[in-house]
Amino acid sequence: MYDLNHIYKVGNLIATLRLEKGLSQGELGLMLGVTNKAVSRWENGQAFPDITLLPKLARYLVNHAVEVY
């Protein structure tokens, strides 16, 4: 079972970084090969991104590694 605080922290981080880059949920989804609904679920704490997407997500949203916990 996931700690809900971690789920919300990850979601908030994704949303914050996406907005800083000026991307919509749909644009980020297209870049990652997922739907805007998937991005929305991540940002709202309803799901985690698939682990295989994390390197791409980091490449598109940040310029360096970020501690998310």
N, C-alpha and C positions, 0 to 999 in steps of 0.2 A: 504494500500500500504506500502511495506517495504522501509525503507531508504536504498538506494544502498550502502552507506558506511558501514552499518551494515552487509549486505550480503557479501561484499568483506572482511570485517574484520573476520567474522566467517569462510569463506572459507580459508583465509590465515592462520588462527589459526589451522584449521584442517590439512592443508597441512604441515605446519611447525612441528606440533606435530607428525604427521604420519611419516615424514621423520626422525625426531629425534629418533623415535622408530625403524627405519629401515624397515618399512613396505611398501609394494607396495599398490596401490589403490585396486588391486584385493584381496590382503591378508586382508586388513581392511574390504573390502566389505564382504568377507566370514565370518569374525568374527561377523559382524553385521547382516548378512542375507540379504545383498543388493548386487547389481552388482557393478563392478568397474566403470561403467558409471555413476551410482548414486553418487559415491564418487567424481568422476571427476566433475560432475555438482555442487556439494557442493563447491569444491575447486575453481572452476572458477566463482563462484558467480551467477550461473544460477538457483540455488535452495537451499533451507534450508533442513537439515536433518529433518525427521519426529520427532516431539517432544518426541515420545515414545522411540526413539533411543538415546536420549541425555544421559541418565544415563549409558548405555552401552558404548557409545562413550567416555564419560569422564573416565569410568573405564579402558578402553583400552589405552587411550592416555595420561592421566595425573594421578598424584598421589594425587592431591588436587583440590579443586574447583577453577575455573579460571573465572575471570570477562571478558566477551567477548564484552562488549559494550564500 
